[in-house]
Structures are given as C-alpha cells and as structure tokens.
Amino acid sequence: MRVIARAYGDRPLVREVTGTADGLVYLVNPSAAETHGITPLSGVGFPSSAVYEHDAGVAESLLSAWESGDVEGLLRLWETAPLKAHGAH
C-alpha cells in the first residue's frame, strides 16, 4: 500500500508499507520495492502518527511546497493531509 510519510523536517516521502509492529509502520521506497520485492517489516520504521493516506494531488502539493522552501504552506498542507488509520495496512 502506498502512503505519504512525514519525515525529518516535515519532508514528504511517498513510500510503500511493508508492515506494522509496536506502533511503527515500516516503509520502503517504491523503486526498491519494485526491484527487490517487499518483505514483511523491511525498510524504515515510522511512527504511525507520521504516516498519511496516499493521494497523488496531496503528495504533489507537499513535494512542491518542500522543494520551494515554503515552510508555512508545507505546515498548512500537512494539517489537511488524511492521516492513515493506526495499524492499518
């Protein structure tokens, strides 16, 4: 399942979920998933509170704000991003 992760400095990352455990959602880069396949709990663990439902328009807006350095716009966009249900995948 594709999601948007809120990384360090509010940077948006589009990632694939590999599983959940102990309040973390494990994510990998989609290109790595296509090349190597997805194994359970591979990748990097993000707190579930930093994982959002994937929406191409939201992701594009977040990435654009990040790349342009629009800190205020980025924070506003994160406030409207649909949070992923905890533990769902």
C-alpha positions as CSV (number, residue, x, y, z in Angstrom):
1,M,0.0,0.0,0.0
2,R,1.4,3.4,-1.0
3,V,1.4,6.2,1.7
4,I,2.9,9.6,2.4
5,A,5.4,9.7,5.3
6,R,6.2,12.8,7.2
7,A,10.0,12.6,7.6
8,Y,12.5,14.8,9.4
9,G,12.0,18.5,8.8
10,D,8.4,17.8,7.6
11,R,9.8,16.4,4.3
12,P,7.1,14.4,2.4
13,L,8.1,10.9,1.2
14,V,6.0,8.6,-1.0
15,R,6.6,5.1,0.3
16,E,5.2,1.5,0.3
17,V,4.1,-0.1,3.6
18,T,5.8,-3.5,4.4
19,G,4.1,-4.0,7.8
20,T,3.4,-2.6,11.2
21,A,4.7,-3.6,14.6
22,D,4.9,-1.9,18.0
23,G,3.4,1.4,16.9
24,L,5.7,1.7,13.9
25,V,4.8,1.5,10.2
26,Y,7.6,0.0,8.1
27,L,8.2,1.7,4.8
28,V,10.4,1.3,1.7
29,N,11.0,3.4,-1.4
30,P,8.6,2.3,-4.2
31,S,11.6,1.8,-6.6
32,A,13.3,-0.5,-4.1
33,A,10.1,-2.5,-3.6
34,E,9.8,-3.0,-7.4
35,T,13.4,-4.1,-7.7
36,H,13.8,-6.2,-4.6
37,G,10.2,-7.1,-3.7
38,I,8.7,-6.3,-0.4
39,T,9.3,-8.5,2.7
40,P,7.5,-8.1,6.0
41,L,8.8,-5.3,8.2
42,S,11.6,-4.4,5.8
43,G,12.6,-0.7,5.4
44,V,12.5,2.1,7.9
45,G,10.0,2.3,10.8
46,F,8.0,5.5,11.1
47,P,5.7,6.3,14.0
48,S,2.1,5.6,12.8
49,S,1.3,9.3,13.6
50,A,3.7,10.3,10.7
51,V,2.0,8.1,8.0
52,Y,-0.7,9.5,5.8
53,E,-3.1,8.1,3.2
54,H,-1.7,8.4,-0.3
55,D,-3.3,10.9,-2.5
56,A,-1.4,11.9,-5.7
57,G,-2.6,15.5,-5.5
58,V,-1.7,15.9,-1.8
59,A,1.7,14.3,-2.4
60,E,2.4,16.6,-5.3
61,S,1.4,19.7,-3.3
62,L,3.5,18.6,-0.3
63,L,6.6,17.9,-2.5
64,S,6.2,21.3,-4.3
65,A,6.0,23.2,-1.0
66,W,9.0,21.3,0.3
67,E,11.1,21.8,-2.8
68,S,10.3,25.6,-2.9
69,G,11.1,26.1,0.8
70,D,7.5,27.2,1.6
71,V,7.6,26.3,5.3
72,E,4.2,27.9,6.2
73,G,2.5,26.3,3.2
74,L,4.0,23.0,3.9
75,L,2.7,23.0,7.5
76,R,-0.8,24.0,6.3
77,L,-0.8,21.2,3.8
78,W,0.3,18.6,6.5
79,E,-2.6,19.8,8.6
80,T,-5.1,18.8,5.8
81,A,-3.4,15.6,4.8
82,P,-5.5,12.5,5.7
83,L,-3.9,10.6,8.5
84,K,-3.6,6.8,7.9
85,A,-5.5,4.7,10.5
86,H,-3.1,3.5,13.1
87,G,-2.0,-0.1,12.5
88,A,-3.9,-0.3,9.1
89,H,-2.1,-1.5,6.0
